[in-house]
Amino acid sequence: MKKLVLPLLGLLFLSGIVSAYQVTLTAPDILSVGKPLIVNGTSSVGIGTPIEVVLYYQLTTATVVDRTMTYVQSDKTFRVVFDTTNLRKGTYKVEVPGDGQGNSITHIIQLVDRTDEIQISSPLEQIFNGKLNVAGTLEASQNSGVQIEVTGPDDQRIFGPQYISTNFQGYFSVAVPIDETGDYIVSFTDAKGFVGTKSFTVLGSNVTTSPTISAAIPTQVELISAHEKASRDNPAYFVVKSGSDKVNVYTSSNIDWVMEYYDDKGILHTVLDRNQQKPEEIKVKSQGKTLYFKIYPFKYSDNGIVFLYAENAQSVNVSPTIPAPFAVGQPTTVETQKSPLPITILIVSLLSLIFFKLK
């Protein structure tokens, strides 16, 4: 009987070790298709112990998509990266299988696909001329912007991540310098997160003998912008340096903005003929001159970030101080759109005239 004590104690000791075996998993709950699925974990087993991690697609039943073997590091952690480039959107599960008793560890992930929100207008096949032209529209990103990153034929990043402004139609455009032909992958990210990727192919010779760009690329004017917080008590001020042609300036459209600006002749204009669904917009012939803008919400209860966009302008900048034209007093001439003030003054004047005549 005494001979069984140690074996039994040994079994109890081993069973205690098994029951103490612990594994944790950390992975995103939501991930866009095309982004790497990074799974991190910890384990109480010894250094170098193999850990199998399995990726399943869950519809009515779980289907194995990929499985990989990793090893516990000296800090008790392990890490696995799954490629989601060609996976369909839906529900997935990562799992570390159990010890034969069903004690597996799992984590549920939703893969989302937003690539259909991107509409590319520049050709997906282009002739080499030293630039990769990337242009299009991004749904639900009007008056904001998109972050673009470009990977070259050797899988090395050659551009970005860089923020590119979008106009009120969600249009964006950028010319990325390149020095070779081949396949380029362009990644798009907006305020909601990763959107997706598009593949471009550049054909021809790596010699920039002709600057000709494919005629299929739509002609678009250059669009630049700046943005700042604005309220009735604290308006946003901008300085726009116009270009060689007529400049087109407009606001974002998330709030009903009031646009005041001084032209190059020192005349103040007030623009308020749209609502919050459409931007306030002006077109000015002011070649090479500086225009000063003051933007604030029409309603006192509104406040937020206003974007000021300019087409055919040299620069658009937020003014850190109140520009001199707005700080020195009233202008000599004022042009106003959609302003209730003249009507109010007219009514008061007529009532005063009637009152004095009756008196």
C-alpha positions in Angstrom: 0.0 0.0 0.0 2.9 2.3 0.8 4.3 1.7 -2.7 1.1 3.3 -4.2 1.3 6.5 -2.3 3.9 8.2 -4.4 2.3 7.2 -7.7 -1.0 8.4 -6.5 0.4 11.6 -5.2 2.2 12.0 -8.5 -1.1 11.6 -10.4 -2.8 14.1 -8.2 0.1 16.5 -8.7 -0.1 16.0 -12.4 -3.8 16.5 -12.5 -3.3 19.7 -10.6 -0.9 20.9 -13.3 -3.4 20.0 -16.1 -6.2 21.8 -14.4 -4.0 24.9 -13.9 -3.2 25.0 -17.7 -4.5 28.4 -18.9 -4.7 30.0 -22.3 -6.0 33.5 -23.2 -6.7 35.0 -26.7 -6.9 38.6 -27.8 -8.2 39.5 -31.3 -10.4 42.3 -32.8 -14.1 41.9 -32.6 -14.6 43.6 -36.0 -12.1 43.6 -38.9 -12.2 44.7 -42.5 -11.5 42.2 -45.2 -7.9 42.6 -46.4 -6.5 43.7 -43.1 -4.3 41.1 -41.3 -6.0 39.3 -38.5 -3.6 39.5 -35.6 -4.2 37.0 -32.7 -2.2 37.4 -29.5 -2.3 35.0 -26.6 -0.8 33.9 -23.4 -0.2 30.5 -21.9 0.9 29.0 -18.7 2.7 26.1 -20.3 6.5 26.1 -20.7 8.6 28.1 -23.1 8.7 26.5 -26.6 5.5 24.6 -26.2 3.7 24.4 -29.5 0.2 26.1 -29.7 -2.1 25.4 -32.6 -4.5 28.2 -33.6 -7.3 27.5 -36.0 -9.4 30.0 -38.0 -13.0 28.9 -38.8 -15.7 30.4 -41.0 -19.1 30.1 -39.3 -22.2 29.9 -41.4 -24.5 27.1 -40.3 -21.5 25.0 -39.4 -17.8 25.9 -38.7 -15.5 25.4 -41.7 -11.7 25.4 -41.3 -10.2 28.3 -43.2 -6.6 28.1 -41.9 -4.6 26.6 -39.1 -1.1 27.4 -38.0 1.4 26.3 -35.3 3.1 28.8 -33.1 5.3 28.5 -30.0 5.2 30.0 -26.5 7.8 32.6 -26.0 9.9 33.4 -23.0 7.4 35.9 -21.7 4.6 33.3 -21.9 3.0 34.9 -25.0 2.4 33.7 -28.6 1.2 35.4 -31.8 -0.4 34.4 -35.0 -1.3 36.4 -38.1 -3.9 35.3 -40.6 -4.3 36.8 -44.1 -7.9 37.9 -44.8 -7.3 39.2 -48.3 -9.5 36.7 -50.2 -12.0 35.9 -47.4 -15.7 36.6 -47.7 -17.3 38.9 -45.1 -19.2 37.2 -42.3 -18.6 35.6 -38.9 -15.3 33.9 -38.1 -13.9 32.1 -35.1 -10.3 31.7 -33.9 -9.7 28.8 -31.6 -7.0 27.1 -29.6 -8.1 23.5 -29.5 -8.6 21.9 -26.1 -6.7 19.1 -24.2 -9.0 16.3 -25.3 -11.6 17.2 -22.7 -13.3 19.9 -24.8 -11.6 22.8 -23.0 -10.9 25.0 -26.1 -10.5 28.7 -26.1 -12.3 30.7 -28.8 -12.9 34.3 -30.0 -15.6 35.4 -32.4 -14.7 38.0 -35.2 -16.9 39.8 -37.7 -15.2 40.4 -41.1 -16.7 43.4 -42.9 -16.2 44.3 -46.6 -16.5 48.0 -47.6 -14.7 47.9 -50.9 -18.0 48.5 -52.8 -18.0 52.0 -51.2 -15.0 53.0 -53.4 -15.7 54.0 -57.0 -12.4 54.4 -58.9 -12.5 56.8 -61.9 -8.8 56.7 -62.9 -7.8 53.7 -65.1 -6.9 50.5 -63.3 -4.3 50.0 -66.1 -2.1 52.9 -66.9 0.9 53.6 -69.2 4.1 54.4 -67.3 4.8 58.1 -67.1 6.4 58.5 -63.7 3.1 58.8 -61.8 0.3 56.5 -60.6 -3.0 58.4 -60.8 -5.5 57.4 -58.2 -8.8 59.1 -58.3 -12.4 58.3 -57.5 -15.2 58.8 -55.0 -15.7 57.3 -51.5 -19.3 56.8 -50.4 -20.2 58.6 -47.1 -16.9 60.5 -47.0 -18.1 63.8 -48.4 -16.4 66.9 -47.1 -13.9 64.9 -45.1 -11.1 62.8 -46.5 -9.5 59.5 -47.1 -6.2 58.1 -46.0 -4.3 56.4 -48.9 -1.3 54.1 -48.8 0.4 52.6 -51.9 2.4 49.4 -52.0 4.7 48.8 -55.0 5.6 45.8 -57.1 8.2 44.7 -54.6 5.7 44.8 -51.7 7.4 47.8 -50.2 5.3 50.9 -49.2 6.1 53.8 -51.6 3.4 56.3 -50.5 1.6 57.2 -47.4 -0.3 56.7 -45.3 -1.3 60.2 -46.3 -4.6 62.0 -45.8 -6.3 63.2 -49.0 -9.2 65.7 -48.8 -12.6 64.8 -50.4 -15.0 67.4 -51.8 -18.8 67.5 -51.1 -19.3 64.7 -53.6 -16.7 62.5 -51.9 -14.2 62.9 -54.8 -10.5 62.4 -54.2 -7.4 62.6 -56.4 -3.7 62.1 -56.0 -0.7 61.5 -58.3 1.8 59.1 -56.7 5.4 59.3 -58.0 6.6 55.9 -59.2 9.8 54.7 -60.9 8.8 51.3 -62.4 6.1 49.3 -64.0 4.2 46.5 -62.4 1.3 46.0 -60.0 0.5 48.5 -57.2 -1.9 48.0 -54.3 -3.7 51.1 -53.0 -5.3 50.9 -49.5 -8.1 53.2 -48.4 -9.0 54.2 -44.8 -11.6 56.7 -43.7 -13.0 57.9 -40.3 -14.9 54.6 -39.9 -11.8 52.5 -40.4 -10.2 50.4 -43.1 -12.3 50.5 -46.3 -10.4 48.2 -48.7 -7.8 47.9 -51.4 -7.7 48.4 -55.2 -5.1 47.0 -57.5 -3.5 49.1 -60.3 -1.3 47.8 -63.1 1.3 50.1 -64.8 2.4 49.0 -68.2 5.1 50.1 -70.7 8.7 51.0 -70.2 10.4 52.4 -67.1 11.5 55.4 -69.1 9.7 58.7 -68.7 10.0 59.8 -72.4 6.5 61.2 -72.6 4.4 62.9 -69.9 1.2 61.9 -71.6 -1.4 60.6 -69.3 -4.1 58.2 -70.5 -7.1 60.1 -71.9 -9.4 58.0 -69.8 -8.5 59.9 -66.7 -11.2 62.6 -66.1 -10.0 66.2 -66.0 -10.3 67.4 -62.4 -9.2 70.7 -60.9 -6.9 70.7 -57.9 -8.7 70.8 -54.6 -7.1 71.9 -51.4 -8.7 72.5 -48.0 -8.3 73.4 -44.3 -10.5 72.9 -41.3 -11.1 74.4 -37.9 -13.6 74.4 -35.0 -16.3 77.1 -35.2 -19.2 78.4 -33.2 -21.1 81.7 -33.1 -18.9 83.0 -30.3 -15.7 81.7 -31.8 -15.8 81.8 -35.6 -13.2 80.1 -37.8 -11.0 82.4 -39.9 -9.3 81.3 -43.1 -6.9 82.9 -45.6 -7.1 81.8 -49.2 -4.5 82.8 -51.8 -6.2 82.6 -55.2 -4.5 81.2 -58.3 -4.3 82.3 -61.9 -7.9 81.4 -62.7 -11.3 81.9 -61.1 -11.3 80.4 -57.6 -14.2 78.3 -56.4 -14.5 78.2 -52.5 -17.1 76.3 -50.5 -17.7 75.0 -47.0 -18.6 71.6 -45.7 -22.3 70.7 -45.4 -22.8 69.1 -42.0 -24.0 72.4 -40.4 -25.8 75.4 -41.9 -22.7 77.7 -42.1 -22.5 81.4 -42.6 -19.7 82.5 -44.9 -18.3 86.0 -44.7 -15.4 87.0 -46.8 -13.4 90.1 -47.9 -12.5 90.2 -51.6 -9.3 91.8 -52.9 -11.0 95.2 -53.1 -11.8 95.2 -49.4 -15.5 94.5 -49.9 -17.3 92.3 -47.3 -19.7 89.7 -48.6 -22.0 87.5 -46.5 -23.2 84.2 -48.0 -26.1 82.3 -46.5 -28.2 80.8 -49.3 -28.0 77.1 -48.5 -29.0 74.8 -45.7 -27.0 72.2 -43.8 -27.5 69.7 -46.6 -25.5 71.8 -49.1 -22.3 73.8 -48.8 -22.1 77.6 -49.0 -20.2 78.3 -52.2 -18.7 81.3 -54.1 -16.8 81.8 -57.3 -14.4 84.8 -57.4 -12.2 86.2 -60.2 -9.3 87.3 -58.0 -6.1 86.1 -59.7 -3.2 85.9 -57.3 -5.0 87.9 -54.6 -5.6 87.1 -51.0 -9.2 86.5 -49.7 -10.1 86.4 -46.0 -13.0 84.2 -44.7 -15.0 84.1 -41.5 -17.1 81.0 -41.0 -19.6 80.4 -38.2 -22.9 78.4 -37.8 -26.2 80.1 -38.5 -27.8 78.7 -35.4 -26.4 79.7 -32.0 -26.9 76.1 -30.8 -24.7 74.6 -33.4 -20.9 74.1 -33.3 -18.4 71.8 -35.0 -15.6 71.5 -37.4 -15.9 73.4 -40.7 -13.9 72.5 -43.8 -13.1 75.3 -46.3 -12.4 73.9 -49.8 -10.8 75.8 -52.7 -10.4 74.9 -56.3 -7.8 76.7 -58.4 -6.2 78.3 -55.3 -2.6 78.4 -54.3 -3.2 77.8 -50.6 -5.9 77.5 -48.0 -4.8 78.1 -44.3 -6.5 78.5 -41.0 -5.7 82.0 -39.6 -4.3 81.8 -36.1 -5.5 85.3 -35.4 -8.4 87.5 -36.5 -7.4 88.7 -40.0 -6.9 92.5 -40.2 -10.0 93.2 -42.4 -12.3 91.6 -39.8 -10.5 93.3 -36.9 -10.5 96.9 -38.1 -14.2 97.7 -38.4 -17.0 97.8 -41.0 -16.3 97.7 -44.7 -17.3 100.5 -47.1 -19.6 98.2 -49.2 -21.5 95.1 -48.1 -23.1 92.5 -50.3 -25.4 90.1 -48.4 -27.3 86.9 -49.4 -30.3 85.5 -47.5 -30.1 88.1 -44.7 -33.2 89.0 -42.7 -31.7 92.2 -41.4 -32.6 94.6 -44.3 -36.3 93.5 -44.0 -36.3 94.1 -40.3 -34.8 97.6 -40.7 -37.4 98.4 -43.4 -40.3 97.4 -41.2 -39.0 99.4 -38.3 -38.5 102.4 -40.5 -42.0 102.2 -41.9 -43.6 101.9 -38.5 -41.6 104.8 -37.2 -42.7 107.0 -40.2 -46.4 106.1 -39.7 -46.1 106.8 -35.9 -44.7 110.3 -36.4 -47.3 111.1 -39.1 -50.1 110.1 -36.9 -48.6 112.1 -34.0 
